[in-house]
Amino acid sequence: MLDLGRKVVGALRDHPLALALVVINLLFLTGFGFMLREIARAVARKDALLADIASHCLR
């Protein structure tokens, strides 16, 4: 497994364009994951607010 990692690093060192594409893809996926987490938090806040409003309406 360690040998495979060394071969991959060596290949990326020889091809800087491939390395740049890998880095850009990792940044894109990280940003997308962060965005999805923030959307999930916003939905949770909205659901809590709507539940609070509904509890006031049912009194």
N, C-alpha and C positions, 0 to 999 in steps of 0.2 A: 504494500500500500504506500509506504514511504517512497519507494522507487518510482511509483506512478506519479506521485506529487512532484518529485524532482524533474521527471520528464515533462510534465505539464508546465512547470515554471520555466524550464529551459526552452520549451517551444514558444511560450509567450514572450520570453526575452528576445528570441530571434525574430518575432513578428510583432512589432509594437502596435500595429493597427488592430490586431486581434486582441491584444491586451487592453487597448483603449475601448474596444467594443464590449469586452467583458466588464470593465469598470463602469461604463455608462449603463449597461444593463443592470448591474447590481445597484447602482444609484437609483435607477428608475423603479426597480422592484421595491427598494427600501422606501422611496417616496410614496409609492402606491400603497404599501402596507400601512404607512403612517396616515395617509388620507382615509383609508378604510377604517382605521381605529378611531379617528376623529369623527367620522360619519356615524359610527356605532355609538359613540358617546353622545353625540347630538340627538340621535334617535332615542336613546335611553332618557335623556333629560326631557325631551318632548313628551314621551310616554308618561313620565312621572308628573309633569305639569298637567297633562290632560287628565290623569287619574285624580290629581288634587282638585282640579276644576269640577270634575264629575262628582266628587264626593261633596263639594259645596252645593251643587245643584240638587242633590238627592236628599238634602236635609229638610 
